[in-house]
Amino acid sequence: MTVRVPAKINLCLGVGRPRPDGFHPLATVYQAVDLHDELRITARDDGEITVAVHTEVALPEGSVVPESDDNLAVRAARLLRKHLGDESLGADIVIRKVIPVAGGMAGGSADAAAALVGCNELWGGGLSKLDLEPFAAELGSDVPFLLHGGIAIGGGRGETVSPVLARGGYHWVFATAAEGLSTAAVYAEFDRLAPDAPAEPEVPDALLNALRAGDAHALGLALSNDLTEAALSLRPELADTLDVGLRAGALGAIISGSGPTTVFLAASEQHALDLAMALTSAMNAADVIQSHGPVSGARLV
């Protein structure tokens, strides 16, 4: 089986103070974008589950994609096999990694979603994507959304997903960083900087209205991320990258998730090209990537 799965961006990311279980409540709007990892999964009948990774993007300093049981795709396959109740089921998983690593775009979660979809088909599990959602939620906050893609509101710690009424498509430019940024470190810094964060964050009405109208200019103005201050505290140079994109005419600019990838909304495909050239010329980013969304989630090809 071959499965393609997209990256995600957070059009907004509201973060509350930690719950008793240690997780932060989130209010976010996800969009899936056409930057895809591809998993090729081959069945084996000896119960072994292996993974190999072919990386087509530069890895940030200190980052690694594990080729072991720690890989989220392997964990997804093992979790599904446990549910199916047949320990003889095995798979060789080969990941072609295009989504930036440690970039706040859910590359590991995407691979987990793809492994659930691919192994379910390969092993004759007969489960729908709705059936796979509980396993996805157990694996990570972003995994349920990446089963479906499109545009959706995420609640809880991000794992409860409901579709958003939205029109049109959007052009994006991503500027990746040469060094990754620890999600745990960003949230710890958020807790330090925002001790009075709300118990339950909310998605801004302006963002939802912009999506309903298909208004890219209004969407650019409504982009928000409560982790921005924390990410910039740890990586002040990201502010320079955001400034380059805004001075080049981006409709809006945001840090993706916990960073360090920065995201810029363009008015058109040509405008996205102009933004990409400006960001490349500034030499602040490890790589500059054009994309568009929304696109569908993990799917067989």
Backbone bond lengths (Angstrom), bond angles and torsions (degrees), N, CA, C in turn:
res aa  C-N    CA-C-N  psi(-1)  N-CA   C-N-CA  omega(-1)  CA-C   N-CA-C  phi
1 M - - - 1.450 - - 1.520 109.63 -
2 T 1.331 115.85 140.69 1.463 120.73 171.48 1.519 108.07 -116.95
3 V 1.321 116.01 130.79 1.461 122.52 -177.14 1.523 108.58 -126.77
4 R 1.331 116.65 130.98 1.471 122.00 173.13 1.518 108.62 -104.85
5 V 1.338 115.72 141.87 1.457 119.68 -177.13 1.526 108.97 -143.68
6 P 1.348 118.05 136.55 1.455 120.46 -173.19 1.525 113.07 -88.20
7 A 1.326 114.97 166.77 1.461 122.37 166.79 1.523 108.54 -79.97
8 K 1.333 115.37 165.72 1.461 120.04 173.94 1.525 109.39 -124.29
9 I 1.328 114.05 154.49 1.457 120.55 166.25 1.525 107.54 -126.37
10 N 1.313 116.15 157.10 1.460 121.76 175.64 1.526 108.18 -103.63
11 L 1.328 116.24 113.59 1.461 119.60 178.21 1.524 110.76 -70.27
12 C 1.298 115.68 -31.18 1.461 121.21 168.23 1.516 106.85 -142.87
13 L 1.317 116.20 152.58 1.453 121.08 176.84 1.521 107.94 -143.74
14 G 1.334 114.78 98.31 1.455 120.78 174.92 1.509 109.06 -92.23
15 V 1.323 117.48 132.18 1.466 122.60 -174.84 1.521 109.16 -123.95
16 G 1.320 116.08 129.29 1.457 121.26 177.25 1.514 111.85 -99.02
17 R 1.326 116.02 175.38 1.466 119.41 178.04 1.526 109.29 -71.31
18 P 1.333 117.42 154.62 1.480 120.37 -173.52 1.529 112.58 -58.14
19 R 1.334 114.89 141.34 1.456 121.97 174.64 1.532 109.33 -80.74
20 P 1.325 118.55 171.17 1.467 120.27 178.28 1.533 113.41 -57.72
21 D 1.354 117.52 -27.98 1.470 119.36 179.27 1.524 112.50 -82.35
22 G 1.337 117.48 1.47 1.461 121.31 177.13 1.511 114.43 93.61
23 F 1.338 117.68 -15.85 1.459 120.41 178.95 1.525 110.66 -81.24
24 H 1.324 115.55 150.29 1.458 120.96 175.58 1.529 108.91 -91.52
25 P 1.335 118.61 130.67 1.465 119.42 172.31 1.525 109.60 -67.34
26 L 1.316 115.83 139.40 1.462 121.16 -176.71 1.523 110.20 -123.91
27 A 1.308 115.80 149.50 1.461 123.05 167.66 1.517 105.69 -131.04
28 T 1.317 116.18 108.60 1.459 119.56 -172.02 1.523 110.66 -137.39
29 V 1.311 115.56 158.38 1.459 121.64 168.45 1.527 107.03 -119.74
30 Y 1.313 114.67 117.97 1.462 122.29 179.05 1.527 110.35 -89.35
31 Q 1.327 116.46 147.26 1.457 121.70 164.00 1.522 108.59 -133.71
32 A 1.333 116.19 131.07 1.462 121.30 175.29 1.527 108.93 -85.93
33 V 1.333 115.84 136.72 1.465 120.93 -176.31 1.525 110.05 -124.20
34 D 1.335 114.92 158.20 1.468 119.79 -169.31 1.530 112.87 -81.87
35 L 1.291 114.97 54.13 1.464 123.29 171.67 1.519 104.57 -119.92
36 H 1.324 117.40 106.30 1.458 121.03 -164.37 1.527 113.13 -115.01
37 D 1.341 114.86 139.54 1.457 120.94 158.64 1.527 107.56 -88.52
38 E 1.326 115.43 156.35 1.464 120.57 177.44 1.524 109.06 -130.28
39 L 1.330 116.13 129.23 1.460 121.74 178.63 1.523 109.34 -113.04
40 R 1.332 115.92 129.78 1.456 121.09 172.02 1.524 106.99 -109.49
41 I 1.326 115.96 121.83 1.459 121.45 -171.56 1.524 108.68 -121.25
42 T 1.330 115.61 123.61 1.459 122.29 -178.16 1.524 109.26 -116.16
43 A 1.318 116.94 132.01 1.460 120.86 -177.31 1.523 111.23 -72.45
44 R 1.329 115.11 148.06 1.461 122.08 168.56 1.531 106.89 -140.76
45 D 1.322 116.06 155.49 1.469 119.72 -171.14 1.514 113.14 -111.81
46 D 1.348 116.66 19.12 1.461 119.45 -179.33 1.527 112.49 -107.85
47 G 1.330 116.32 8.93 1.454 119.72 177.64 1.517 115.49 80.98
48 E 1.319 118.16 -1.32 1.460 120.79 179.51 1.532 110.13 -82.70
49 I 1.314 115.83 141.03 1.467 121.76 174.11 1.521 107.35 -125.34
50 T 1.307 116.89 115.76 1.465 121.92 -176.90 1.525 109.79 -118.88
51 V 1.330 115.61 161.31 1.461 120.15 176.86 1.514 109.49 -141.40
52 A 1.321 116.02 139.97 1.470 123.28 171.45 1.515 106.67 -130.39
53 V 1.331 115.99 142.92 1.460 121.38 -174.79 1.518 109.90 -122.27
54 H 1.333 116.30 126.42 1.466 122.43 173.46 1.524 106.62 -110.94
55 T 1.317 117.13 110.02 1.458 122.37 -172.97 1.516 110.61 -94.81
56 E 1.339 116.28 123.34 1.459 121.49 179.36 1.524 111.82 -105.66
57 V 1.339 115.83 9.43 1.464 121.16 176.11 1.520 108.27 -124.73
58 A 1.318 115.51 153.82 1.460 119.70 177.30 1.525 109.51 -69.12
59 L 1.334 116.48 131.16 1.450 120.25 178.30 1.521 109.88 -81.19
60 P 1.339 117.17 131.75 1.459 118.51 175.22 1.523 110.86 -58.98
61 E 1.310 115.99 153.41 1.455 121.48 179.82 1.524 110.16 -54.80
62 G 1.327 115.68 128.98 1.457 120.66 178.35 1.511 115.06 84.07
63 S 1.339 117.70 -1.54 1.460 120.58 -178.29 1.522 110.55 -97.46
64 V 1.316 115.66 150.22 1.456 121.28 177.91 1.528 108.05 -148.86
65 V 1.325 116.54 144.86 1.460 121.33 172.33 1.523 106.88 -100.83
66 P 1.333 118.73 112.36 1.464 120.25 -172.20 1.525 112.31 -66.46
67 E 1.318 115.02 141.72 1.461 121.65 172.47 1.531 107.86 -111.46
68 S 1.319 114.58 60.96 1.461 122.03 -172.97 1.525 108.17 -154.12
69 D 1.333 115.89 -172.94 1.460 120.28 178.96 1.522 112.37 -64.92
70 D 1.333 117.97 -13.70 1.462 121.25 177.60 1.521 112.56 -75.92
71 N 1.339 118.10 -16.04 1.451 120.62 178.85 1.532 109.38 -64.98
72 L 1.334 116.56 133.34 1.462 120.49 -176.25 1.530 112.44 -62.04
73 A 1.332 117.52 -30.38 1.465 119.59 177.95 1.522 110.36 -65.89
74 V 1.326 117.70 -39.98 1.465 121.21 177.33 1.524 110.01 -66.29
75 R 1.329 116.68 -43.15 1.461 119.82 178.60 1.526 111.00 -61.28
76 A 1.347 116.33 -38.45 1.462 120.38 177.85 1.522 110.96 -63.51
77 A 1.329 116.63 -45.38 1.467 120.65 -179.88 1.534 110.68 -62.44
78 R 1.320 117.44 -42.24 1.471 120.57 -179.96 1.529 111.08 -65.72
79 L 1.325 116.43 -39.49 1.460 120.12 179.55 1.523 110.79 -64.48
80 L 1.327 117.31 -42.89 1.460 120.83 178.64 1.530 110.54 -65.38
81 R 1.332 116.54 -43.45 1.471 119.93 179.95 1.534 111.06 -60.35
82 K 1.335 116.84 -40.03 1.466 120.27 177.87 1.522 110.58 -59.26
83 H 1.334 116.28 -41.04 1.466 119.99 178.79 1.527 110.79 -66.35
84 L 1.341 116.89 -39.59 1.465 120.36 -178.18 1.526 111.80 -73.53
85 G 1.337 117.63 -20.24 1.454 121.73 172.43 1.508 115.94 75.60
86 D 1.333 116.90 27.91 1.470 120.23 179.92 1.528 108.76 -133.13
87 E 1.327 116.20 100.24 1.468 120.77 -176.22 1.521 113.31 -72.44
88 S 1.339 117.66 -6.82 1.466 119.25 176.72 1.527 111.91 -79.58
89 L 1.321 117.63 -14.90 1.459 121.06 -179.49 1.527 109.62 -68.18
90 G 1.314 115.85 129.26 1.463 120.96 178.77 1.518 110.68 -139.56
91 A 1.315 115.42 172.40 1.466 119.62 -177.94 1.519 110.34 -161.90
92 D 1.310 115.34 144.95 1.466 122.61 166.21 1.517 106.67 -102.75
93 I 1.332 116.47 120.89 1.463 122.17 -176.81 1.523 108.55 -111.14
94 V 1.317 116.13 123.40 1.467 121.35 176.13 1.526 107.37 -115.31
95 I 1.330 116.12 121.60 1.457 122.00 -176.75 1.521 109.61 -106.22
96 R 1.330 116.04 123.86 1.473 121.44 168.98 1.515 106.78 -96.75
97 K 1.342 115.21 105.55 1.461 121.27 -170.55 1.517 110.28 -92.85
98 V 1.362 114.62 116.81 1.457 123.22 177.03 1.531 110.94 -116.62
99 I 1.337 116.22 -30.76 1.467 120.24 177.28 1.525 108.92 -65.46
100 P 1.331 118.65 132.39 1.464 120.33 179.72 1.529 112.20 -53.69
101 V 1.326 115.08 141.57 1.461 121.74 -178.67 1.529 108.95 -89.37
102 A 1.343 115.68 138.03 1.473 121.81 179.14 1.526 110.55 53.28
103 G 1.347 115.57 40.51 1.454 120.26 -175.77 1.515 115.15 -115.91
104 G 1.336 118.14 8.03 1.456 120.17 -179.10 1.516 113.72 75.94
105 M 1.343 117.73 20.65 1.465 121.29 -178.88 1.519 112.32 -117.82
106 A 1.340 116.13 12.75 1.469 123.24 170.64 1.517 113.50 65.80
107 G 1.326 117.42 39.49 1.460 119.87 179.60 1.519 113.14 -62.03
108 G 1.328 118.22 -43.25 1.458 120.57 177.98 1.517 111.89 -66.28
109 S 1.317 116.83 -41.77 1.467 120.87 177.79 1.528 111.05 -63.89
110 A 1.330 116.54 -37.29 1.458 120.37 177.38 1.526 110.45 -60.21
111 D 1.324 116.66 -43.84 1.464 119.87 -179.35 1.529 111.38 -65.78
112 A 1.335 116.26 -34.39 1.465 119.28 176.52 1.525 110.55 -64.86
113 A 1.335 117.10 -43.66 1.465 120.41 178.31 1.524 110.49 -61.46
114 A 1.339 116.48 -42.57 1.469 120.10 179.91 1.525 111.15 -64.58
115 A 1.329 116.91 -38.40 1.465 119.93 179.93 1.527 110.81 -66.23
116 L 1.326 117.59 -38.84 1.463 119.96 176.68 1.528 110.99 -61.15
117 V 1.331 116.28 -47.21 1.464 120.64 -178.33 1.529 110.52 -65.51
118 G 1.339 116.77 -45.95 1.456 120.48 -176.34 1.513 113.16 -68.95
119 C 1.329 117.47 -45.55 1.463 119.93 -178.51 1.525 111.29 -69.39
120 N 1.331 117.84 -35.05 1.458 120.42 175.50 1.523 110.63 -58.75
121 E 1.318 116.89 -42.69 1.465 120.78 178.68 1.522 111.16 -70.43
122 L 1.331 115.90 -44.90 1.463 121.80 -175.89 1.525 111.65 -63.82
123 W 1.317 116.01 -39.58 1.457 121.22 -175.60 1.524 113.00 -93.53
124 G 1.334 117.82 3.60 1.458 120.66 178.98 1.513 113.35 67.42
125 G 1.337 116.09 36.67 1.457 120.04 -177.55 1.518 113.27 -68.15
126 G 1.337 116.60 -30.72 1.459 120.26 177.13 1.515 114.63 70.77
127 L 1.334 117.80 19.18 1.458 121.36 -177.79 1.525 110.55 -93.25
128 S 1.315 116.24 142.88 1.457 120.89 173.98 1.522 109.19 -82.05
129 K 1.326 116.15 172.05 1.456 119.00 176.48 1.524 111.14 -64.02
130 L 1.329 116.67 -34.53 1.466 119.37 175.48 1.524 110.66 -62.48
131 D 1.346 116.33 -39.69 1.459 120.38 177.09 1.525 111.97 -63.89
132 L 1.335 116.19 -30.86 1.464 120.83 -177.45 1.525 112.71 -80.95
133 E 1.339 117.50 -14.20 1.466 120.37 -175.33 1.533 113.92 -57.13
134 P 1.357 120.36 -43.15 1.478 118.42 179.83 1.528 112.72 -60.78
135 F 1.322 117.59 -37.14 1.461 120.12 177.84 1.526 109.83 -68.17
136 A 1.328 115.44 -40.73 1.465 120.21 178.97 1.524 110.49 -60.20
137 A 1.338 116.76 -44.43 1.464 120.62 -178.79 1.519 111.20 -64.18
138 E 1.317 117.19 -33.54 1.467 120.62 178.27 1.524 111.37 -67.72
139 L 1.322 116.61 -29.36 1.465 121.31 -176.89 1.525 112.91 -81.73
140 G 1.349 118.41 -30.22 1.458 119.96 -179.07 1.513 111.45 170.89
141 S 1.326 115.40 159.29 1.458 121.12 -173.43 1.522 113.26 -64.63
142 D 1.343 117.71 -32.80 1.462 120.77 -175.09 1.519 113.47 -89.67
143 V 1.342 117.37 -12.89 1.464 120.21 -171.51 1.526 112.74 -65.09
144 P 1.353 120.03 -42.74 1.477 117.79 179.81 1.523 113.28 -58.83
145 F 1.332 117.64 -40.48 1.463 118.90 179.05 1.519 111.24 -61.98
146 L 1.325 117.30 -39.41 1.465 120.10 -174.49 1.524 112.64 -73.78
147 L 1.314 117.95 -12.83 1.465 119.47 168.37 1.520 110.53 -64.30
148 H 1.341 116.55 -37.66 1.463 121.74 -170.38 1.529 113.09 -104.20
149 G 1.341 117.89 -40.34 1.458 121.31 -177.61 1.516 112.19 73.51
150 G 1.336 115.91 -155.73 1.452 121.22 -177.52 1.515 111.22 75.31
151 I 1.327 116.03 -138.05 1.464 123.22 175.44 1.519 106.90 -129.46
152 A 1.330 117.11 132.05 1.459 119.83 -176.23 1.516 110.47 -152.28
153 I 1.322 114.77 153.19 1.464 121.58 171.47 1.523 108.55 -85.93
154 G 1.330 115.88 135.26 1.446 121.40 174.45 1.514 110.18 -113.18
155 G 1.327 116.26 133.43 1.457 121.34 177.54 1.513 110.68 -126.22
156 G 1.345 116.80 -168.58 1.463 120.45 -174.97 1.520 108.94 65.52
157 R 1.325 116.69 -124.78 1.468 120.17 169.17 1.534 110.44 -99.19
158 G 1.358 114.76 19.75 1.453 122.01 179.93 1.503 113.44 110.86
159 E 1.356 116.35 -11.40 1.456 119.84 -170.09 1.521 114.00 -86.45
160 T 1.336 118.40 -17.37 1.467 120.08 176.45 1.523 108.34 -89.68
161 V 1.315 116.23 121.40 1.467 121.76 -167.95 1.516 110.17 -124.09
162 S 1.338 115.86 134.18 1.465 120.68 173.67 1.523 108.58 -137.93
163 P 1.330 118.32 139.08 1.471 121.26 -176.88 1.522 112.04 -63.10
164 V 1.324 114.77 153.19 1.461 122.70 178.23 1.521 108.89 -111.16
165 L 1.326 116.61 136.94 1.458 120.80 173.13 1.530 107.97 -70.80
166 A 1.326 117.08 116.41 1.462 120.49 -174.59 1.521 109.42 -146.98
167 R 1.322 114.76 153.49 1.460 121.75 178.42 1.518 109.50 -123.50
168 G 1.337 115.30 153.41 1.455 121.17 169.03 1.520 114.46 77.53
169 G 1.337 113.28 178.64 1.451 121.89 177.37 1.515 109.68 -123.67
170 Y 1.330 116.06 163.27 1.462 121.53 -172.15 1.521 110.24 -134.79
171 H 1.316 114.74 141.10 1.465 122.11 -179.59 1.529 109.10 -102.02
172 W 1.335 115.66 131.67 1.456 121.68 -174.48 1.522 110.76 -127.85
173 V 1.310 115.27 153.89 1.459 122.46 170.76 1.523 106.96 -128.90
174 F 1.335 116.05 131.38 1.457 121.83 179.88 1.521 109.29 -112.10
175 A 1.322 116.34 135.79 1.461 122.01 172.91 1.521 107.21 -114.42
176 T 1.327 117.05 111.85 1.458 120.80 -179.30 1.523 109.85 -87.71
177 A 1.323 115.37 164.39 1.466 121.05 -176.61 1.521 110.48 -112.57
178 A 1.318 115.44 153.49 1.464 120.59 -179.37 1.522 111.94 -73.85
179 E 1.323 116.77 -18.85 1.462 121.42 -178.59 1.519 108.90 -126.68
180 G 1.318 117.09 133.96 1.450 121.72 179.96 1.519 111.62 -70.95
181 L 1.329 114.74 176.13 1.460 121.40 -179.23 1.526 107.32 -139.90
182 S 1.320 116.73 123.34 1.456 122.20 -176.87 1.529 110.83 -68.70
183 T 1.328 116.32 125.00 1.459 120.20 177.09 1.528 110.78 -59.68
184 A 1.331 116.34 -43.20 1.468 119.87 179.95 1.521 111.15 -60.96
185 A 1.326 116.46 -39.93 1.470 119.94 -179.87 1.519 111.27 -66.46
186 V 1.335 116.96 -38.62 1.464 120.36 179.93 1.528 110.36 -65.70
187 Y 1.328 116.76 -44.16 1.464 119.00 179.10 1.527 111.40 -65.93
188 A 1.316 117.58 -36.82 1.467 120.04 176.74 1.525 110.60 -63.22
189 E 1.326 116.52 -39.84 1.456 120.26 178.22 1.521 110.34 -69.16
190 F 1.328 117.37 -36.55 1.465 120.55 174.87 1.530 110.45 -59.02
191 D 1.337 117.04 -44.70 1.463 120.28 179.63 1.523 111.28 -61.39
192 R 1.321 115.69 -35.79 1.469 119.32 179.59 1.526 111.19 -70.30
193 L 1.336 115.78 -41.18 1.459 120.33 -175.00 1.528 113.36 -83.09
194 A 1.325 117.14 -23.82 1.473 120.41 -173.77 1.525 111.12 -128.96
195 P 1.322 117.47 63.70 1.479 119.18 -179.34 1.525 112.96 -65.11
196 D 1.328 117.19 -19.68 1.465 121.03 -179.10 1.530 112.17 -101.64
197 A 1.322 117.30 25.99 1.464 120.20 177.52 1.526 109.81 -58.95
198 P 1.342 117.27 148.91 1.475 119.28 -178.21 1.519 112.10 -66.71
199 A 1.316 116.01 157.36 1.467 120.01 176.31 1.521 110.66 -68.93
200 E 1.337 116.50 -36.87 1.467 121.19 -177.40 1.527 109.41 -134.42
201 P 1.326 119.00 99.03 1.465 120.78 178.20 1.522 110.85 -68.07
202 E 1.331 116.14 162.74 1.456 121.40 -179.14 1.525 110.90 -131.03
203 V 1.327 115.65 152.70 1.458 121.78 174.84 1.526 108.36 -77.65
204 P 1.324 118.81 130.98 1.475 120.40 -178.91 1.529 112.23 -64.37
205 D 1.321 116.16 136.68 1.466 120.53 177.77 1.530 111.32 -60.71
206 A 1.343 116.78 -35.48 1.466 120.07 -177.93 1.522 111.51 -60.40
207 L 1.330 116.91 -35.21 1.467 120.54 179.33 1.520 110.64 -68.59
208 L 1.317 116.99 -46.37 1.464 120.50 -179.67 1.524 111.25 -64.65
209 N 1.329 117.06 -38.41 1.468 120.40 177.64 1.522 111.13 -64.23
210 A 1.334 117.36 -39.60 1.460 121.07 179.16 1.521 110.71 -63.98
211 L 1.337 117.17 -40.33 1.461 120.96 179.54 1.523 111.19 -68.30
212 R 1.328 117.12 -40.24 1.471 119.65 177.87 1.526 111.48 -61.83
213 A 1.327 115.20 -36.59 1.468 119.98 -178.59 1.524 112.35 -83.50
214 G 1.327 118.17 -13.75 1.459 120.84 -173.67 1.515 112.10 65.19
215 D 1.326 116.81 34.25 1.467 123.29 -174.00 1.525 109.86 -99.66
216 A 1.331 116.51 101.92 1.462 120.62 -176.56 1.524 111.63 -64.99
217 H 1.332 118.04 -38.04 1.463 119.99 -179.50 1.530 110.88 -64.50
218 A 1.331 116.95 -43.59 1.462 120.14 177.65 1.523 111.05 -66.40
219 L 1.330 116.80 -36.86 1.464 119.80 178.13 1.524 110.53 -62.92
220 G 1.331 116.25 -42.88 1.460 119.38 179.29 1.510 112.36 -57.38
221 L 1.321 116.71 -40.09 1.465 121.06 179.92 1.524 112.02 -71.30
222 A 1.345 117.57 -23.70 1.459 121.53 -174.20 1.528 113.61 -95.29
223 L 1.336 118.26 -7.08 1.463 120.02 179.24 1.530 110.44 -59.18
224 S 1.342 116.47 138.76 1.465 119.28 -179.33 1.525 110.55 -154.75
225 N 1.313 115.82 153.18 1.464 121.84 179.39 1.522 108.55 -152.59
226 D 1.333 116.98 113.05 1.457 120.96 -179.06 1.521 113.11 -68.33
227 L 1.332 117.92 -12.83 1.463 120.65 178.62 1.527 112.74 -89.19
228 T 1.347 116.71 -0.05 1.461 119.49 -175.30 1.526 111.86 -58.63
229 E 1.313 117.37 -49.94 1.460 120.43 -176.77 1.530 110.93 -60.53
230 A 1.332 116.49 -40.11 1.463 120.20 179.45 1.525 111.24 -66.54
231 A 1.345 116.62 -44.62 1.460 119.89 179.45 1.522 111.27 -62.71
232 L 1.333 116.94 -41.87 1.467 120.07 -179.99 1.522 111.46 -70.61
233 S 1.317 117.50 -28.75 1.460 120.25 175.82 1.532 110.74 -63.80
234 L 1.341 115.60 -39.05 1.463 120.46 179.45 1.520 112.56 -82.17
235 R 1.332 116.72 -30.65 1.477 121.43 -176.91 1.528 109.09 -134.88
236 P 1.352 118.31 74.87 1.470 121.03 -175.15 1.524 114.06 -58.20
237 E 1.330 117.48 -25.93 1.459 120.03 -177.22 1.525 112.76 -66.12
238 L 1.340 117.79 -18.68 1.460 119.99 178.04 1.523 111.69 -64.08
239 A 1.333 116.76 -26.31 1.466 120.19 177.05 1.521 110.91 -61.65
240 D 1.332 117.31 -35.30 1.466 120.43 179.06 1.527 110.45 -65.65
241 T 1.336 116.78 -40.20 1.464 120.16 179.25 1.527 110.63 -65.46
242 L 1.323 117.23 -43.93 1.464 120.36 176.71 1.525 110.80 -58.70
243 D 1.323 116.31 -41.09 1.460 120.75 -178.42 1.523 111.66 -66.13
244 V 1.334 117.29 -38.71 1.472 120.78 178.49 1.523 110.01 -59.51
245 G 1.335 116.56 -47.02 1.460 119.81 -178.88 1.514 112.96 -64.75
246 L 1.326 117.05 -40.77 1.462 119.99 179.86 1.525 111.26 -67.47
247 R 1.323 116.91 -39.73 1.467 119.93 178.27 1.526 111.22 -67.49
248 A 1.336 116.64 -24.31 1.463 120.77 177.81 1.526 111.80 -85.71
249 G 1.326 117.31 4.15 1.457 120.09 172.79 1.508 116.40 99.68
250 A 1.329 119.36 14.14 1.461 120.51 177.53 1.532 109.86 -57.98
251 L 1.333 116.23 140.90 1.464 120.59 177.65 1.520 111.32 -69.42
252 G 1.301 116.31 -23.65 1.453 122.58 178.13 1.505 108.99 -169.86
253 A 1.320 116.25 157.79 1.466 121.22 -179.71 1.517 108.14 -141.51
254 I 1.335 115.52 145.05 1.459 120.25 -175.07 1.523 108.74 -155.85
255 I 1.313 116.50 152.57 1.456 121.04 168.38 1.521 107.86 -83.59
256 S 1.320 117.06 135.54 1.466 121.32 -177.26 1.523 109.81 -80.41
257 G 1.330 116.56 115.85 1.458 120.54 178.24 1.515 111.58 57.31
258 S 1.332 115.68 -126.23 1.464 120.90 177.95 1.521 112.03 -90.07
259 G 1.340 117.10 5.89 1.458 121.04 176.70 1.525 111.33 85.26
260 P 1.348 114.37 -179.51 1.461 128.48 6.88 1.536 115.25 -96.85
261 T 1.352 118.18 6.25 1.459 119.31 178.95 1.533 109.82 -65.29
262 T 1.329 115.89 134.91 1.459 120.96 174.74 1.527 108.98 -104.88
263 V 1.338 115.90 144.74 1.460 122.84 -170.66 1.522 109.18 -125.22
264 F 1.338 115.68 135.45 1.463 121.30 -176.70 1.524 108.99 -128.88
265 L 1.320 115.74 133.18 1.464 121.82 179.10 1.523 109.46 -94.12
266 A 1.331 115.35 130.08 1.460 121.56 -179.39 1.524 110.10 -110.02
267 A 1.329 115.54 158.66 1.461 120.98 -178.83 1.522 112.36 -80.93
268 S 1.335 117.25 -22.61 1.463 121.60 -176.14 1.523 108.40 -161.13
269 E 1.331 115.65 174.11 1.461 119.73 177.51 1.527 110.85 -63.43
270 Q 1.336 117.19 -40.59 1.463 120.39 178.70 1.531 110.58 -65.83
271 H 1.330 116.04 -40.78 1.459 119.66 177.51 1.529 110.40 -62.26
272 A 1.331 117.10 -39.06 1.462 120.55 177.07 1.529 110.65 -61.08
273 L 1.330 116.76 -40.37 1.461 120.31 177.42 1.522 110.65 -62.53
274 D 1.325 117.34 -42.77 1.465 121.00 178.64 1.529 111.13 -62.57
275 L 1.325 116.80 -42.90 1.460 120.56 177.59 1.525 111.07 -62.60
276 A 1.330 115.77 -43.44 1.457 119.80 179.98 1.525 111.07 -60.61
277 M 1.332 116.85 -40.34 1.466 120.16 179.62 1.531 110.79 -65.96
278 A 1.341 117.01 -40.50 1.462 120.42 179.10 1.522 111.03 -64.53
279 L 1.324 116.84 -42.67 1.461 120.73 -179.81 1.526 111.33 -68.05
280 T 1.329 116.23 -38.21 1.462 119.78 177.94 1.522 110.68 -65.93
281 S 1.319 116.52 -42.62 1.469 120.70 -179.23 1.526 112.28 -63.73
282 A 1.330 116.60 -31.82 1.472 120.10 -179.12 1.515 112.09 -71.42
283 M 1.327 117.10 -19.64 1.470 123.33 176.94 1.530 112.34 57.16
284 N 1.338 116.40 33.43 1.461 120.89 174.78 1.514 112.37 -90.63
285 A 1.332 116.81 -17.74 1.462 121.25 -171.14 1.523 111.04 -112.50
286 A 1.343 115.11 151.70 1.463 119.92 174.35 1.519 110.91 -71.61
287 D 1.335 116.34 -34.77 1.462 121.26 179.09 1.523 108.11 -155.51
288 V 1.326 116.04 153.06 1.467 122.30 177.89 1.524 107.36 -126.52
289 I 1.328 116.59 128.14 1.459 122.25 -171.01 1.523 109.58 -129.98
290 Q 1.328 116.85 132.44 1.462 121.31 173.67 1.526 109.41 -95.24
291 S 1.329 116.06 146.49 1.460 120.19 -177.43 1.532 108.67 -156.72
292 H 1.324 115.53 173.50 1.467 119.60 172.29 1.521 109.04 -147.04
293 G 1.315 115.67 163.86 1.441 121.61 179.54 1.520 109.43 -159.36
294 P 1.306 117.87 170.60 1.455 125.76 4.75 1.529 113.20 -86.02
295 V 1.328 115.23 160.43 1.462 122.40 175.22 1.526 107.82 -132.44
296 S 1.326 116.11 167.87 1.460 120.71 -179.33 1.525 111.01 -74.36
297 G 1.331 115.72 165.85 1.455 121.70 -178.27 1.517 112.88 -82.04
298 A 1.327 116.09 -156.06 1.467 122.24 -176.93 1.533 110.02 -56.75
299 R 1.332 116.35 131.72 1.468 119.69 -176.66 1.521 110.26 -151.09
300 L 1.304 114.12 149.77 1.458 121.29 176.13 1.522 110.11 -73.15
301 V 1.315 117.11 141.39 1.475 121.36 177.40 1.524 109.57 -128.67
